[in-house]
């Protein structure tokens, strides 16, 4: 069975830093960035990209639909 690797792309300007994606990630991939976007919100980013499985939990719970998850078989 092939291993699946994921990549999370966050629309930085749409993210309001609610942290729902951070809390729902089973692999602790996401975190809020120390910097803020143009609206003053700390935005989500992949702090630990190497462990992302592409489960897409983060994209499902995002209330602002600013997360896209890509999966690649490796």
N, C-alpha and C positions, 0 to 999 in steps of 0.2 A: 504494500500500500504506500503510495507516494505521500511524502510530508507536504503540508500546505504552509506557505509563508504568506504573511499579510503585510499590507501597507495601508496606513490611515492618512488620508488627506483632509485637512481641516481648512475650511474657508475662514481664515483668520478674522476678516472684517465682520463676518456674520456671527461668530462665536461670542457668547455673552458670559462665558466662564462659569456656567452653572455647576460644573463638576459631575454631572450625571454620567458622562462617558468615563470619567476617571474612576468613579465608584463601581461601575458595572464591568470594568475590564478584569477578566479573571487572571490575566498575566501581568498586571501592573505595568502596562505599556505606556499609558497616557498620564500626563501631568499638566498642570497649568504653568504657562511660561511666566517668568519674572517680569518680562516686558508686557506692555499693554498695546492693544490695537488703537485705531484712531478714535474709537468711542470710549476709551478708557477702561476696557475690560481685559483682564488676564485671559488669554486664550489657550485652548488645549493644543498639545503637541505630543509627538512620539518621543518620550524620554528614553525608552528602552526598545527601539525598533527591532532588535534582533530576536526578541521573544514573541513578537506578534504572530498569532496563528490565523488571523483573518476571520475570526469568529463573527465579526460585525455587530456584536452587542452594542458597541459604542454608537454606531450609526442608527440602530433601532431606537435607542432611548433618547437621542438628541432631539429636543423640542424645536430647534431652529433649523433642522435638516442641513447642517453645515458640515457634516462628516460623510465622506465617501470612503469605502473600504475596497481595496483591491486584493485579490488572492492569486498566488502563483504556485503551481506545483513544482517542488524541487526534489 
